[in-house]
Amino acid sequence: MRPRVAIITKGLKASLKEHLLEKLAEGPLAESELWDASMDFFAPQLRGMSASLIRSYRLQFGRKLGRKTAEMNIIRNLRLLLSEIKKELHHTERVVTAGGKRFGRIFYAKGQEGRIQRKVRELVEGVPGRQKEVLEGVKSGPVRITPGNRRAVEMLEHYGLVEVRRMGGAEWAVEPGYSPVRVERSQGLGEFPSSFKVWRPFRIETWVLRDGPEKVKLKFDEAAWDPVNRVFWLAVKREYLGVRELRELRERAMLLGLPARLVAFCGEASRSAEKYAKAWGIDIRYKNSSGRGLGGAAKKDSREDGKE
């Protein structure tokens, strides 16, 4: 077994701590950045410290110690030294991870608490990953929380970068202070005119071609037949409407293969859903709107897409 030499670190702790406090005065640092700052501080001295350790080892044990081994021993001791210093610095408890990279806790100088959130945002936006996807996604509307992004959302929520709301029976990540598009509401979601023949829900089986002819079952929240204009309508009904619901409605309608107009009855909708509906010619009817206007040309709602 190779004998060990105690590395003298007297005076190093005080000088390293002073250096790190100067760095923290410029702004918060992640734990990984704190180590980089420590290595930058010791880099000019590392070669000399290694040479000194090699000489001490040869004099004490009469054996040769390699340069790489000496450097590894010095770095290991510096890590231990840094661990002691970190206990004396202000830091957060929640570890920051993004894109599979562990940045660790956030260290900061007293009075910089308000800059922690901005620091976490910079770290997350700097690497691709679930955290960045959620942070970018909430800018255009709510992001549904799934098993795949839940841990990312929880970390972002801890640092106040997103909020978690329950809407339409599901949990969504939204921007802090998010206020969904709201309209005046009457009782219940919008309905088809009484002159229409309506099916609630509408279920049907049809044939599709995949690897061969295959029968599939399709379900729509509502379907209606306009006997005057002879137009068939397919509808989705949700308290909160997102892009996913509109996409599923359109895909099911395409599988059905019948000429049909699409409409969504909802209480509120995301801006991205409104843009999707406009792009694909899907009507959106809010709670304060009745089925009037569905019999002829599509009637535009009380505001333009994307504007409150």
Sequence and secondary structure as in RCSB ss.txt:
>XXXX:A:sequence
MRPRVAIITKGLKASLKEHLLEKLAEGPLAESELWDASMDFFAPQLRGMSASLIRSYRLQFGRKLGRKTAEMNII
RNLRLLLSEIKKELHHTERVVTAGGKRFGRIFYAKGQEGRIQRKVRELVEGVPGRQKEVLEGVKSGPVRITPGNR
RAVEMLEHYGLVEVRRMGGAEWAVEPGYSPVRVERSQGLGEFPSSFKVWRPFRIETWVLRDGPEKVKLKFDEAAW
DPVNRVFWLAVKREYLGVRELRELRERAMLLGLPARLVAFCGEASRSAEKYAKAWGIDIRYKNSSGRGLGGAAKK
DSREDGKE
>XXXX:A:secstr
         TTHHHHHHHHHHHHHHTS EEHHHHHHHHHHHHHHHHHHHHHHHHHHHHHHHS    HHHHHHHHH
HHHHHHHHHHHTTSEE SS EEETTEEEE EEE TT GGGHHHHHHHHHHTS SHHHHHHHHTTTS EE  TTTH
HHHHHHHHTTS EEEEETTEEEEE TT         SSS    TTSEEESSEEEEEEEESSSEEEEEEEESEEEE
ETTTTEEEEEEEEEEE HHHHHHHHHHHHHH S  EEEEEEEEE HHHHHHHHHHT EEEETT  STTSSSS   
 SS TT  
